[in-house]
């Protein structure tokens, strides 16, 4: 029963941010455990919820988790970066609200066999879509040292990216790196002693970086932000939960651009670009989890929710 009592991150804040109307059309672009979806669907009468996920396991489990609401739900296997094509295929011209809970879902982390966790030994995989061709094993064993260093620094903000990339290349010259346990130990051994005394696991940042690369997570988010506003009806709201600074920066920048409108230099006496604001921010600062939620769900600690409303 844990799966049904699990409370998704920033649940009440998301529901309030979406400002749900019983007859509206809503998109949960990261279905996952369907916790957000279940609560959204429960607030609909004549409305419709479109649940999207690229993980087949999430979609297979969804009907049980959404029991009693499936008459209002359409499930789609796909990536939120394909949002315009998905909505077009369903005949949806505009949504009243869309939610995207970024990053890896709890079932993916908890299932050691998926290869996301540095705490459980498993084949190096990390694919959110298990039909996708690129795996973590391919990245670790096939990408050159400079590219490994780049992703570890850029996606994981790992200050020892050079040491770790060099250690990976040395190790794989002897034999391929096959498991998460091998990789986690290799990363630990490559780092200086002071880094091993930090609170977080030495492999945390590197595993995040490799996962982002395998799933093209930042590329998917950029594609979503390019199309999301056009997919909303006027007055419709976009809610995005991010879990690290790279994601949040992309969301914050996109929202600010939509809300600003005019791009003329500040010293121009009048606007000549003609650009008008396309959205307004619902709250100036990101919404974060309170102490009660953090006590119940430590994974919510890094979550930031930003909401924008289309004008």
Wavefront OBJ file of the C-alpha trace (Angstrom):
o trace
v 0.000 0.000 0.000
v 3.005 2.320 0.196
v 2.597 3.284 -3.437
v -0.941 4.499 -2.826
v -0.163 6.440 0.357
v 2.981 8.038 -1.058
v 2.589 11.792 -1.216
v 4.138 13.366 -4.302
v 6.429 16.356 -3.996
v 4.787 19.760 -3.364
v 1.344 18.256 -3.984
v -0.882 20.971 -2.480
v 1.320 23.683 -3.934
v 0.975 22.156 -7.405
v -2.792 21.817 -7.127
v -3.104 25.426 -5.986
v -0.730 26.601 -8.686
v -2.660 24.866 -11.450
v -5.935 26.481 -10.279
v -7.898 23.434 -11.461
v -11.345 23.837 -13.039
v -13.592 20.727 -13.014
v -14.202 20.915 -16.765
v -10.668 21.759 -17.853
v -8.018 19.885 -19.796
v -4.831 19.166 -17.857
v -1.520 17.542 -18.700
v 0.720 15.653 -16.309
v 3.802 15.389 -18.480
v 5.738 13.265 -15.968
v 3.203 10.674 -14.816
v 5.612 8.609 -12.707
v 3.831 7.127 -9.701
v 0.665 9.050 -10.707
v 0.386 10.785 -7.339
v -0.096 14.238 -8.846
v -2.320 12.795 -11.579
v -4.619 11.062 -9.115
v -5.257 14.299 -7.255
v -5.770 16.314 -10.442
v -8.187 13.739 -11.879
v -10.075 13.649 -8.596
v -10.885 17.341 -9.028
v -12.289 16.918 -12.539
v -15.924 16.248 -13.503
v -16.315 16.784 -17.244
v -12.631 17.571 -17.637
v -9.790 15.450 -18.994
v -6.322 14.566 -17.795
v -3.564 13.547 -20.205
v -0.821 11.573 -18.490
v 2.493 11.313 -20.356
v 5.537 9.226 -19.501
v 8.350 7.635 -21.487
v 8.679 4.812 -18.955
v 6.438 1.880 -19.911
v 6.480 0.637 -16.312
v 4.852 3.879 -15.142
v 2.089 3.614 -17.732
v 1.461 -0.059 -16.969
v 1.003 0.736 -13.264
v -1.109 3.856 -13.806
v -4.589 2.306 -14.262
v -4.432 0.723 -10.810
v -3.182 3.935 -9.230
v -5.844 5.965 -11.046
v -8.673 3.521 -10.309
v -12.016 5.294 -10.278
v -10.716 8.098 -12.496
v -9.706 6.353 -15.718
v -12.837 7.557 -17.536
v -11.289 11.035 -17.330
v -7.718 10.016 -18.139
v -5.793 9.461 -21.373
v -2.389 7.793 -21.031
v 0.335 8.415 -23.597
v 3.783 6.895 -23.892
v 6.162 9.618 -24.955
v 8.472 12.374 -23.859
v 7.308 15.804 -22.781
v 9.731 17.226 -25.320
v 7.231 15.925 -27.910
v 4.352 17.864 -26.333
v 2.996 19.587 -29.483
v 2.846 16.327 -31.440
v 1.204 14.474 -28.541
v -1.505 17.089 -28.044
v -2.101 17.353 -31.777
v -2.558 13.582 -32.053
v -5.230 13.786 -29.343
v -7.029 16.709 -30.972
v -6.210 19.032 -28.062
v -5.759 22.637 -29.179
v -4.973 24.040 -25.741
v -4.675 22.897 -22.153
v -5.910 24.663 -19.043
v -2.918 23.547 -17.032
v 0.243 21.483 -17.338
v 2.503 19.988 -14.692
v 6.049 18.699 -15.180
v 7.853 17.073 -12.249
v 11.394 16.794 -13.591
v 14.080 14.276 -12.786
v 14.040 10.622 -11.892
v 10.893 9.174 -10.293
v 10.773 7.312 -6.997
v 10.011 3.900 -8.585
v 12.996 4.277 -10.900
v 15.277 5.097 -7.974
v 13.835 2.365 -5.767
v 14.147 -0.346 -8.419
v 17.838 -1.166 -8.188
v 17.778 -3.103 -11.454
v 17.195 0.125 -13.400
v 20.749 1.262 -12.638
v 19.931 4.751 -11.350
v 21.198 4.223 -7.813
v 24.778 4.303 -6.587
v 23.606 2.459 -3.451
v 22.522 -0.748 -5.209
v 24.693 -2.823 -7.548
v 23.073 -3.336 -10.947
v 23.910 -3.187 -14.662
v 24.700 0.365 -15.826
v 21.464 1.457 -17.492
v 19.769 4.672 -16.243
v 17.298 4.846 -19.143
v 13.924 6.364 -18.306
v 12.675 4.826 -21.557
v 14.003 1.279 -21.619
v 13.502 1.064 -25.374
v 15.959 3.943 -25.944
v 19.291 2.897 -27.471
v 21.734 4.834 -25.268
v 22.588 3.428 -21.812
v 24.869 4.551 -19.013
v 27.177 1.678 -19.964
v 27.542 3.201 -23.439
v 28.390 6.605 -21.995
v 30.868 5.336 -19.411
v 32.656 2.949 -21.756
v 32.342 4.782 -25.064
v 32.548 8.546 -24.609
v 36.018 10.089 -24.715
v 37.707 11.531 -21.657
v 37.060 15.191 -22.461
v 33.355 14.562 -23.076
v 33.064 12.633 -19.809
v 34.819 15.470 -17.996
v 32.459 17.983 -19.616
v 29.233 16.231 -18.617
v 30.447 15.534 -15.077
v 31.246 19.230 -14.657
v 28.330 20.692 -16.591
v 25.529 18.345 -15.532
v 26.801 17.242 -12.126
v 28.747 20.352 -11.086
v 31.405 17.867 -9.995
v 34.583 19.751 -9.129
v 36.690 16.598 -9.471
v 35.362 15.865 -12.959
v 38.862 15.649 -14.456
v 40.095 13.115 -11.907
v 36.966 10.982 -12.279
v 36.970 11.042 -16.096
v 40.631 10.016 -16.155
v 39.964 7.177 -13.707
v 37.054 5.907 -15.812
v 39.195 5.831 -18.953
v 42.059 4.021 -17.175
v 39.712 1.412 -15.737
v 37.835 0.690 -18.964
v 41.129 0.135 -20.816
v 41.579 -2.925 -18.610
v 37.974 -4.139 -18.902
v 34.535 -2.592 -19.530
v 32.792 -1.015 -16.543
v 29.568 -2.975 -16.245
v 27.788 -2.153 -12.982
v 26.718 0.770 -10.803
v 28.726 -0.698 -7.940
v 31.911 -0.739 -9.998
v 31.358 2.836 -11.131
v 30.496 4.146 -7.656
v 33.622 2.590 -6.158
v 35.792 3.884 -8.990
v 34.465 7.417 -8.427
v 35.087 7.160 -4.689
v 38.650 5.952 -5.239
v 39.376 8.772 -7.702
v 38.420 11.548 -5.297
v 40.692 13.152 -2.690
v 40.207 12.231 0.951
v 38.493 15.509 1.906
v 35.756 14.906 -0.706
v 34.966 11.527 0.842
v 34.206 13.190 4.170
v 31.297 15.211 2.736
v 27.771 14.339 3.867
v 26.576 13.241 0.440
v 27.770 10.110 -1.326
v 30.896 10.752 -3.443
v 29.176 9.344 -6.542
v 25.962 11.386 -6.271
v 26.925 14.230 -8.601
v 28.528 11.957 -11.202
v 25.530 9.618 -11.316
v 23.259 12.628 -11.778
v 25.407 13.876 -14.645
v 25.487 10.522 -16.447
v 21.721 10.092 -16.003
v 21.073 13.547 -17.481
v 23.277 12.709 -20.463
v 21.687 9.293 -21.060
v 18.164 10.738 -21.063
v 18.985 14.104 -22.691
v 17.086 15.685 -19.816
v 18.162 19.278 -20.437
v 17.468 18.965 -24.155
v 14.005 17.625 -23.386
v 13.361 20.516 -21.012
v 14.509 23.073 -23.583
v 12.163 21.552 -26.174
v 9.323 21.659 -23.661
v 9.922 25.302 -22.789
v 10.025 26.199 -26.476
v 6.504 24.840 -26.958
v 4.739 24.891 -23.579
v 3.235 28.362 -23.701
v 1.726 27.770 -27.153
v 0.130 24.579 -25.797
v -1.818 26.503 -23.137
v -5.106 28.337 -23.444
v -5.122 31.984 -22.312
v -5.309 31.859 -18.535
v -3.810 28.379 -18.522
v -0.997 27.642 -16.097
v 2.339 25.884 -16.403
v 3.824 24.356 -13.249
v 7.361 22.947 -13.309
v 9.157 21.255 -10.426
v 12.937 21.157 -10.812
v 15.486 19.394 -8.649
v 18.815 20.953 -9.539
v 20.150 24.343 -10.520
v 20.587 23.566 -14.227
v 16.900 22.747 -14.646
v 15.731 25.620 -12.469
v 17.884 28.105 -14.374
v 16.288 27.086 -17.686
v 12.784 27.372 -16.240
v 13.467 30.689 -14.512
v 14.987 32.193 -17.665
v 12.085 31.054 -19.873
v 9.477 32.385 -17.455
v 11.264 35.723 -17.141
v 11.403 36.078 -20.931
v 7.693 35.391 -21.261
v 6.824 37.874 -18.509
v 9.112 40.671 -19.683
v 7.892 41.225 -23.207
v 9.877 44.216 -24.494
v 13.511 43.451 -25.338
v 14.572 46.998 -26.282
v 17.704 48.407 -24.599
v 16.864 50.269 -21.361
v 18.041 53.592 -22.788
v 15.497 53.540 -25.669
v 12.898 56.270 -25.021
v 10.082 54.148 -26.496
v 9.613 50.486 -27.322
v 10.352 49.647 -30.959
v 10.394 45.847 -30.748
v 6.652 45.599 -30.130
v 6.973 42.511 -27.957
v 4.306 42.157 -25.290
v 4.410 39.977 -22.187
v 3.062 36.498 -22.956
v 2.716 35.270 -19.385
v 2.720 36.439 -15.790
v 4.572 34.841 -12.928
v 2.454 33.276 -10.183
v 4.711 34.242 -7.289
v 8.100 35.879 -7.724
v 10.112 33.226 -5.927
v 10.114 29.460 -6.390
v 7.982 27.442 -3.989
v 9.893 24.956 -1.829
v 8.886 22.222 0.587
v 8.021 23.036 4.176
v 9.514 21.376 7.228
v 6.657 18.895 7.565
v 7.041 17.634 4.009
v 10.813 17.465 4.371
v 10.423 15.297 7.454
v 8.153 12.916 5.520
v 10.058 12.992 2.230
v 13.743 14.051 2.256
v 13.800 13.852 -1.575
v 11.732 17.048 -1.609
v 14.630 19.061 -0.156
v 15.959 20.263 -3.511
v 12.559 20.662 -5.209
v 11.586 24.076 -6.593
v 8.184 24.794 -8.090
v 7.663 27.691 -10.486
v 4.267 28.591 -11.947
v 3.438 30.874 -14.885
v 0.055 31.877 -16.315
v -0.450 32.538 -20.022
v -1.877 35.959 -20.815
l 1 2 3 4 5 6 7 8 9 10 11 12 13 14 15 16 17 18 19 20 21 22 23 24 25 26 27 28 29 30 31 32 33 34 35 36 37 38 39 40 41 42 43 44 45 46 47 48 49 50 51 52 53 54 55 56 57 58 59 60 61 62 63 64 65 66 67 68 69 70 71 72 73 74 75 76 77 78 79 80 81 82 83 84 85 86 87 88 89 90 91 92 93 94 95 96 97 98 99 100 101 102 103 104 105 106 107 108 109 110 111 112 113 114 115 116 117 118 119 120 121 122 123 124 125 126 127 128 129 130 131 132 133 134 135 136 137 138 139 140 141 142 143 144 145 146 147 148 149 150 151 152 153 154 155 156 157 158 159 160 161 162 163 164 165 166 167 168 169 170 171 172 173 174 175 176 177 178 179 180 181 182 183 184 185 186 187 188 189 190 191 192 193 194 195 196 197 198 199 200 201 202 203 204 205 206 207 208 209 210 211 212 213 214 215 216 217 218 219 220 221 222 223 224 225 226 227 228 229 230 231 232 233 234 235 236 237 238 239 240 241 242 243 244 245 246 247 248 249 250 251 252 253 254 255 256 257 258 259 260 261 262 263 264 265 266 267 268 269 270 271 272 273 274 275 276 277 278 279 280 281 282 283 284 285 286 287 288 289 290 291 292 293 294 295 296 297 298 299 300 301 302 303 304 305 306 307 308 309 310 311
